[in-house]
Amino acid sequence: GYAVSKVVGILLPAYVVWILVSLKLLTFTREVIVIVTSVLFLVSLLILLRYLSSFLEILRMKWRIFLIHESVFLLAFIVFLLFRAYNPDIFWSESSMDFSFLNVLMRAETLPPPDPWISGFPLNYYYFGHYIVAMLTRLTGIPPHITYNLAFAFFPALVFVEVFSVLY
């Protein structure tokens, strides 16, 4: 369950923001992302405080397992980051399309975003993975060409730690 918390920690705020923006209740801005993330943080903090003694007991008993999972994630992230560092160009395969999706999501304030290839039409196929990267890009303020390459290390590292967790 611990490894799943990493994925839920990314998906939950991303999904809440996506729903609110898709329903045209809010716009896709950094402020909205910060507010949603802060509200979810406060809810998590309240839950933590409610079960603090249980959490501390689990942490005391299982700290090695948590440390192993964090080490596996960090090692996988570094390996994939080094792999990407040898060829960071956004040129080959579908990279141009992926990067255009990320850039159009960075400019969009509503969802679905406009299609970068067909003017006047919305992006009407799967873009949620690109949206997650765009949300993290807006949240951190890191330029898109850097977060695009970081995503090539982040998502495989998440998959790696999830598989490790299941096998463990």
Contacts in CASP RR format, 6 or more apart in sequence:
PFRMAT RR
TARGET T0000
AUTHOR 0000-0000-0000
METHOD contacts of the structure
MODEL  1
GYAVSKVVGILLPAYVVWILVSLKLLTFTREVIVIVTSVLFLVSLLILLR
YLSSFLEILRMKWRIFLIHESVFLLAFIVFLLFRAYNPDIFWSESSMDFS
FLNVLMRAETLPPPDPWISGFPLNYYYFGHYIVAMLTRLTGIPPHITYNL
AFAFFPALVFVEVFSVLY
1 165 0 8 1.000
2 65 0 8 1.000
2 66 0 8 1.000
2 69 0 8 1.000
2 165 0 8 1.000
3 69 0 8 1.000
3 73 0 8 1.000
3 161 0 8 1.000
3 162 0 8 1.000
3 164 0 8 1.000
3 165 0 8 1.000
4 162 0 8 1.000
4 165 0 8 1.000
6 73 0 8 1.000
6 158 0 8 1.000
6 161 0 8 1.000
7 158 0 8 1.000
7 162 0 8 1.000
10 132 0 8 1.000
10 136 0 8 1.000
10 158 0 8 1.000
11 132 0 8 1.000
12 40 0 8 1.000
13 33 0 8 1.000
13 36 0 8 1.000
13 37 0 8 1.000
13 40 0 8 1.000
13 135 0 8 1.000
14 128 0 8 1.000
14 131 0 8 1.000
14 132 0 8 1.000
14 135 0 8 1.000
16 36 0 8 1.000
16 40 0 8 1.000
17 26 0 8 1.000
17 28 0 8 1.000
17 32 0 8 1.000
17 33 0 8 1.000
17 36 0 8 1.000
17 135 0 8 1.000
18 111 0 8 1.000
18 128 0 8 1.000
18 131 0 8 1.000
20 26 0 8 1.000
20 32 0 8 1.000
20 36 0 8 1.000
21 27 0 8 1.000
21 28 0 8 1.000
21 32 0 8 1.000
21 110 0 8 1.000
21 111 0 8 1.000
22 111 0 8 1.000
22 112 0 8 1.000
24 110 0 8 1.000
26 32 0 8 1.000
27 109 0 8 1.000
27 110 0 8 1.000
28 105 0 8 1.000
28 108 0 8 1.000
28 109 0 8 1.000
28 110 0 8 1.000
28 111 0 8 1.000
28 138 0 8 1.000
29 109 0 8 1.000
29 138 0 8 1.000
30 138 0 8 1.000
30 139 0 8 1.000
30 141 0 8 1.000
33 135 0 8 1.000
33 138 0 8 1.000
33 139 0 8 1.000
34 139 0 8 1.000
37 139 0 8 1.000
48 55 0 8 1.000
59 66 0 8 1.000
65 168 0 8 1.000
68 168 0 8 1.000
69 161 0 8 1.000
69 164 0 8 1.000
69 165 0 8 1.000
69 168 0 8 1.000
72 160 0 8 1.000
72 161 0 8 1.000
72 164 0 8 1.000
73 157 0 8 1.000
73 158 0 8 1.000
73 160 0 8 1.000
73 161 0 8 1.000
74 157 0 8 1.000
76 156 0 8 1.000
76 157 0 8 1.000
76 160 0 8 1.000
76 161 0 8 1.000
77 153 0 8 1.000
77 154 0 8 1.000
77 157 0 8 1.000
78 153 0 8 1.000
80 152 0 8 1.000
80 153 0 8 1.000
80 156 0 8 1.000
80 157 0 8 1.000
81 150 0 8 1.000
81 152 0 8 1.000
81 153 0 8 1.000
83 153 0 8 1.000
84 149 0 8 1.000
84 152 0 8 1.000
84 153 0 8 1.000
85 149 0 8 1.000
88 149 0 8 1.000
89 95 0 8 1.000
90 96 0 8 1.000
90 98 0 8 1.000
90 99 0 8 1.000
90 145 0 8 1.000
90 148 0 8 1.000
90 149 0 8 1.000
97 117 0 8 1.000
98 130 0 8 1.000
98 148 0 8 1.000
99 144 0 8 1.000
99 145 0 8 1.000
99 148 0 8 1.000
100 116 0 8 1.000
100 117 0 8 1.000
101 113 0 8 1.000
101 116 0 8 1.000
101 123 0 8 1.000
101 127 0 8 1.000
101 130 0 8 1.000
102 130 0 8 1.000
102 133 0 8 1.000
102 134 0 8 1.000
102 137 0 8 1.000
102 144 0 8 1.000
102 147 0 8 1.000
102 148 0 8 1.000
103 116 0 8 1.000
103 144 0 8 1.000
104 113 0 8 1.000
104 114 0 8 1.000
104 115 0 8 1.000
104 116 0 8 1.000
104 123 0 8 1.000
105 113 0 8 1.000
105 127 0 8 1.000
105 130 0 8 1.000
105 131 0 8 1.000
105 133 0 8 1.000
105 134 0 8 1.000
106 134 0 8 1.000
106 137 0 8 1.000
106 138 0 8 1.000
106 144 0 8 1.000
107 113 0 8 1.000
108 114 0 8 1.000
111 131 0 8 1.000
112 122 0 8 1.000
112 123 0 8 1.000
112 124 0 8 1.000
112 127 0 8 1.000
113 122 0 8 1.000
113 123 0 8 1.000
113 127 0 8 1.000
114 120 0 8 1.000
114 121 0 8 1.000
114 122 0 8 1.000
114 123 0 8 1.000
115 121 0 8 1.000
115 122 0 8 1.000
115 123 0 8 1.000
115 124 0 8 1.000
116 123 0 8 1.000
133 147 0 8 1.000
133 148 0 8 1.000
133 151 0 8 1.000
134 144 0 8 1.000
136 147 0 8 1.000
136 151 0 8 1.000
137 143 0 8 1.000
137 144 0 8 1.000
137 147 0 8 1.000
140 147 0 8 1.000
142 150 0 8 1.000
END
